[in-house]
Structure formats: structure tokens, C-alpha cells
């Protein structure tokens, strides 16, 4: 079995990643800003010794460095960068604020790459050498026919470019690096009218993460395996 690190696991997609990985028998290091206040995570930890909970605030570089220090050089086989934010829903043209944009870019684009960089010593000691990033089809420039969502769209588009570079740079070390679209999922962010539930989304993404080969590394994939245009 493998050792996974999953960020943003207090609810929704992240929590489902933890559930499914534990059910598969893997060891999981799960993060939240304060895991002590998350009942679902606490309950899972009480019944499964394979789960470790650690605090991580992606908006705080010191928190990232502290977390990386706690992980140390103990091998990490798979990193799933799940945590992200949408930003203020009212941030449409005419109501854009620099501070809001900076926060979304920090959490959705910069922090996942910085966390990956900080965890590279542990990832290099792992066997699987797989790194996944939850992106969004809203980061696809080719797919943007609706406009709006400036903060979230630009952050995910930037993430896609950074992840593509990461895939190229780590290819010589046989890493598989994937930007993934989870689908339109029924979560707090996706809303109740979304098309699929978290179980369907995570099941599909785990299949991509666990089975993708070098030919898929660096491609923008939907949870069902279809390629999404940049």
C-alpha cells in the first residue's frame, strides 16, 4: 500500500479522498486548517490508525514549511493538492478587488506549487512518484464562453501552466503529474444543482491518479479520463 498526502480534507471532495483511500488500505496524511475542529476527520482517525491529521493553512507560508518539516523525509508516494477557494461570488466586473484576487491566486495557484516543492524530498523517496492537482474546467481558456469568474478562472489557468512545467521538469525522475477537473460536483462550492456527487468524482480521479502513465503526465484530464482543452 502507498502513503498519500491530501490537502483540504475537512469536507467535500477532500474528505471523500480520505474515505476512499483508507478503504483501499492506504496510509493517509490528511490536512485541514485545524483538524481538531473537524468532527468527520476526528471520527475517522479514531477508527483507523492509518490516518494522520496535521494542520495546514495554504495561505501561510510558515504553515507550509512547518507541515513539510513534520512530514520530513519519510517517503510520500502520492500528493493530492485538493485544497482551493473560489473567492467572493460577487467579484464580477466592476466589483473586482485586488486583495480578493491575491488571496485566490495565493491559495489556488502559488501555494500548491510551493507545497509540492517543499515536499519534494519526501516525494523523491516514494515509490509511486505521483502528484495530482485539482484544477477546474473553468481554467480552460478554450472552454470559456461564459465570461466572469475572473479570480477563479485566472488562478486555475495559471495552475494548469505551472503544473505543465512541473510535469516537464520532473519527467526525467519518472514522476506522473496531473492537473484534474473533478467535474461539476455537489459540494459547497459546486452547489446543489451540480451534475455528480463526490463519490463519483473522487472514484474517477483516483483511477486517473493511480493508473496514469507517462503519456498522460502533464495533460489536463477530466475525472472520467477525457482530455480537456487548455
C-alpha positions as CSV (number, residue, x, y, z in Angstrom):
1,X,0.0,0.0,0.0
2,X,1.0,3.6,-0.6
3,X,1.4,6.7,1.6
4,X,-0.7,9.6,0.5
5,X,-0.8,13.3,1.5
6,X,-4.1,15.0,0.8
7,X,-4.8,18.7,1.4
8,X,-8.1,20.4,2.2
9,X,-9.8,17.3,3.7
10,X,-12.3,18.8,6.1
11,X,-15.3,18.4,3.8
12,X,-16.5,17.6,0.3
13,X,-14.0,16.2,-2.2
14,X,-11.1,16.1,0.1
15,X,-13.0,14.2,2.8
16,X,-14.1,11.7,0.2
17,X,-10.5,11.2,-0.9
18,X,-9.6,10.3,2.6
19,X,-12.6,7.9,2.9
20,X,-11.8,6.0,-0.3
21,X,-8.0,5.9,0.2
22,X,-8.5,4.4,3.7
23,X,-11.0,1.9,2.3
24,X,-8.3,0.8,-0.2
25,X,-5.9,0.2,2.7
26,X,-3.5,3.2,2.1
27,X,-1.8,5.3,4.7
28,X,-3.1,8.9,4.6
29,X,-1.8,12.2,5.9
30,X,-4.8,14.5,5.7
31,X,-4.7,18.2,6.3
32,X,-7.1,21.0,7.3
33,X,-6.5,24.4,8.8
34,X,-7.4,23.0,12.2
35,X,-8.2,19.2,12.2
36,X,-9.1,19.3,15.9
37,X,-12.3,21.1,15.0
38,X,-13.4,18.7,12.2
39,X,-15.7,16.0,13.6
40,X,-15.7,13.8,10.4
41,X,-11.9,13.7,10.3
42,X,-11.7,13.1,14.1
43,X,-14.1,10.2,13.8
44,X,-12.2,8.6,11.0
45,X,-8.9,8.9,12.9
46,X,-10.4,7.2,16.0
47,X,-11.3,4.1,14.0
48,X,-8.4,3.9,11.6
49,X,-4.7,4.0,12.6
50,X,-3.7,4.6,9.0
51,X,-4.9,8.2,9.2
52,X,-2.7,11.0,10.4
53,X,-4.2,14.5,10.8
54,X,-2.0,17.6,10.5
55,X,-2.8,21.3,10.4
56,X,-2.0,23.2,7.2
57,X,-3.0,26.7,6.1
58,X,-2.1,27.2,2.5
59,X,-2.4,31.0,2.8
60,X,0.5,31.0,5.3
61,X,4.0,30.1,4.0
62,X,5.2,29.4,7.6
63,X,2.4,26.8,7.9
64,X,3.5,25.2,4.6
65,X,7.1,25.0,5.9
66,X,6.1,23.7,9.3
67,X,3.9,21.0,7.7
68,X,6.8,19.9,5.3
69,X,9.0,19.7,8.4
70,X,6.5,17.4,10.1
71,X,6.4,15.2,7.1
72,X,10.1,15.2,6.9
73,X,11.9,12.8,4.6
74,X,9.5,9.9,5.4
75,X,8.6,8.7,1.9
76,X,5.4,10.1,0.3
77,X,4.2,8.1,-2.6
78,X,1.3,10.4,-3.8
79,X,0.5,14.0,-3.2
80,X,-3.1,15.2,-3.9
81,X,-3.3,19.0,-3.9
82,X,-7.0,19.3,-3.3
83,X,-7.5,22.5,-1.3
84,X,-8.7,25.6,-3.0
85,X,-11.1,28.5,-2.8
86,X,-13.5,30.2,-5.3
87,X,-13.3,33.7,-3.8
88,X,-16.2,36.2,-3.3
89,X,-19.2,35.3,-5.5
90,X,-19.9,39.0,-6.1
91,X,-16.5,39.6,-7.7
92,X,-17.8,40.4,-11.1
93,X,-16.5,43.1,-13.5
94,X,-16.9,46.4,-11.7
95,X,-16.6,44.8,-8.3
96,X,-13.1,43.3,-8.5
97,X,-10.8,43.9,-5.6
98,X,-7.0,43.4,-5.6
99,X,-7.0,41.8,-2.2
100,X,-9.6,39.2,-3.2
101,X,-7.7,38.3,-6.3
102,X,-4.4,38.0,-4.5
103,X,-6.0,35.6,-2.0
104,X,-7.4,33.3,-4.6
105,X,-4.2,33.3,-6.6
106,X,-2.2,32.5,-3.5
107,X,-4.3,29.6,-2.3
108,X,-5.3,28.1,-5.7
109,X,-2.1,28.7,-7.7
110,X,1.0,29.6,-5.7
111,X,0.5,27.6,-2.5
112,X,0.0,24.2,-4.2
113,X,3.3,24.6,-6.1
114,X,5.2,25.8,-3.1
115,X,3.8,22.9,-1.0
116,X,4.9,20.4,-3.7
117,X,8.3,22.0,-3.8
118,X,8.6,21.7,0.0
119,X,7.6,18.0,-0.1
120,X,9.9,17.0,-3.0
121,X,12.5,15.4,-0.7
122,X,9.8,13.0,0.6
123,X,8.2,12.5,-2.8
124,X,11.5,11.6,-4.3
125,X,11.9,8.9,-1.7
126,X,8.5,7.5,-2.5
127,X,7.8,4.6,-4.8
128,X,4.7,5.8,-6.8
129,X,6.0,9.3,-7.6
130,X,2.6,10.8,-8.4
131,X,1.4,14.4,-7.9
132,X,-2.1,15.5,-8.6
133,X,-3.6,19.0,-8.6
134,X,-7.3,19.7,-8.6
135,X,-7.8,22.3,-11.3
136,X,-11.1,23.1,-13.0
137,X,-12.5,23.3,-16.5
138,X,-13.1,27.0,-15.6
139,X,-9.4,27.4,-16.0
140,X,-9.7,26.3,-19.7
141,X,-9.3,29.3,-22.0
142,X,-10.7,27.3,-24.9
143,X,-13.9,26.4,-22.9
144,X,-14.5,30.0,-21.6
145,X,-17.7,31.1,-23.4
146,X,-19.5,32.4,-20.3
147,X,-17.0,35.0,-19.0
148,X,-17.0,36.2,-15.4
149,X,-15.4,34.3,-12.5
150,X,-12.2,36.3,-13.1
151,X,-10.5,35.3,-9.9
152,X,-11.1,31.6,-10.0
153,X,-10.7,31.2,-13.8
154,X,-7.3,33.0,-13.8
155,X,-6.0,31.1,-10.8
156,X,-6.8,27.7,-12.3
157,X,-5.5,28.7,-15.7
158,X,-2.2,29.7,-14.0
159,X,-2.2,26.5,-12.1
160,X,-2.5,24.5,-15.3
161,X,0.5,26.2,-16.8
162,X,2.6,25.7,-13.6
163,X,1.6,22.1,-13.4
164,X,2.5,21.5,-17.0
165,X,6.0,22.9,-16.3
166,X,6.3,20.7,-13.2
167,X,5.4,17.7,-15.3
168,X,8.1,18.5,-17.8
169,X,10.7,19.3,-15.1
170,X,10.1,16.1,-13.2
171,X,9.7,13.7,-16.2
172,X,13.3,12.7,-16.0
173,X,12.6,11.4,-12.5
174,X,9.7,9.4,-13.7
175,X,7.1,11.5,-11.8
176,X,3.5,11.4,-13.1
177,X,2.0,14.9,-12.7
178,X,-1.7,15.6,-13.4
179,X,-4.0,18.6,-13.4
180,X,-7.5,17.2,-12.9
181,X,-11.0,18.6,-13.4
182,X,-13.3,16.9,-10.7
183,X,-16.4,17.6,-12.7
184,X,-19.3,19.7,-11.6
185,X,-19.7,18.3,-8.1
186,X,-22.4,18.7,-5.4
187,X,-20.3,20.4,-2.8
188,X,-20.5,23.8,-1.0
189,X,-18.6,25.3,-4.0
190,X,-20.4,23.4,-6.7
191,X,-23.9,23.8,-5.3
192,X,-26.9,21.5,-5.1
193,X,-27.6,21.6,-8.9
194,X,-24.3,20.1,-9.8
195,X,-24.2,17.1,-12.0
196,X,-22.3,14.4,-10.0
197,X,-21.7,13.5,-6.3
198,X,-18.4,13.5,-4.6
199,X,-18.2,9.7,-4.6
200,X,-18.4,9.6,-8.5
201,X,-15.9,12.4,-8.8
202,X,-13.3,11.0,-6.4
203,X,-13.6,7.5,-7.7
204,X,-12.8,8.7,-11.2
205,X,-10.0,11.0,-10.2
206,X,-8.4,8.2,-8.1
207,X,-8.4,5.9,-11.1
208,X,-6.6,8.6,-13.1
209,X,-4.1,9.3,-10.3
210,X,-3.4,5.6,-9.6
211,X,-3.2,4.4,-13.2
212,X,-1.9,7.2,-15.4
213,X,1.3,6.6,-17.3
214,X,4.0,8.9,-18.7
215,X,1.8,9.6,-21.8
216,X,-0.9,11.2,-19.6
217,X,1.5,13.2,-17.4
218,X,1.1,16.9,-17.9
219,X,-2.3,16.5,-19.7
220,X,-5.4,18.3,-18.4
221,X,-7.8,15.4,-17.6
222,X,-11.4,15.2,-16.6
223,X,-12.3,12.9,-13.8
224,X,-13.6,10.4,-16.3
225,X,-10.3,10.4,-18.2
226,X,-11.2,12.6,-21.1
227,X,-8.7,15.3,-22.1
228,X,-9.8,18.9,-21.6
229,X,-8.5,21.6,-24.0
230,X,-6.2,24.2,-22.4
